[in-house]
Amino acid sequence: MTATLPETPELSYTRTVDRALVHRDSLGEVFLTDLQQVAESDYAAAAQLPRSHAYYGDHLLRPSAYDPVLLLEACRQSALAGAHAFYGVPEDHKFILTHLRIHLERPERIAVGAEPCALTLRVSVTSHRKREGRTTGLDYDIELLVKGVGIGRASVGLRFKSPADYLELRLRNRDGKTPPSSATYLAAGPGTPVAPYLVGRGNADNVVLADATSQADSARAALRVPADHPSMFDHPQDHLPGMVIAEAARQLALFAALDVRGMSPSRTFPTDLSVVFSRFGELEHATHLTAEVGEQSTADPDDSGSYYTQGGLVELGGTGPQRVDQLPVRIEATQNGDSLCILSLSLTRVGARR
């Protein structure tokens, strides 16, 4: 299966790239299928999104839609693979996430259909950091397309360290204490797990929150470290992966949207997610997340738009506009009172016709 887009080389969706390029152990967690350089600072990537997946496919939306966190993972994989393929970063180097962002402009285009989604990523390197001729950091802007139609944009920031330099950094941050490994870490930890349906999940194994509560316009929860989860911890880690923290934030945002504003997780999904990381999350320290819920706003999209809802695609125009409800949520993740990152989300729900 191939696709050709203007100013984009022919891309293949027939097989995945080498799993080492995207830092994955399991072939089932590799979604990138091709990379083609376009210019010195631009390349195109292809990803096939699975219609069914034990983690990314586990949600309450029906008909099903592709998970925005899955789209972020495809972006992360395209950034990593490009760093190794085009910018000379050795495959054994460690990467550090500095930021992740995604904005979906056409959420109806990620409805799961009769065939896997062939996602095209147009990747531009906006910042290239070097030291002594070696690439030490890359910032990316990524345009997301499905069947030639732009569905949104994302950005990823990565910094790279040799194994020796990475270990030195981790020891310095931990006052000389050797980091633990998730391979031997006690999974989940104490606390009462949140019921799956409260965070938009069907399978309790995919819930990463415990002891969630809400009060007025805020919500709090503890992070359950899913150290034995085959997707979130595809391979041993010495810290909390950024994608796990992003998942926890998404779940707390959905919990808060339901508990504080009455927005059902079965009708609500994030169309915007942005996170800036300030420090490593340690496996052995308790992680707390706090959500501040903004005011729900209502917008009437123009007549040319269409939106995905629990009942399927809603085409606008005709007898009247649709009411689109949006809810901003700001989340902070902390350990021992220190901020790990700030996350901003926008949750979208399409209501009934007026």
Summary of the structure (lengths in Angstrom):
residues: 354
radius of gyration: 20.0
end to end distance: 42.4
largest distance: 66.7
contacts: 1170
relative contact order: 0.13
helix: 21%
strand: 44%
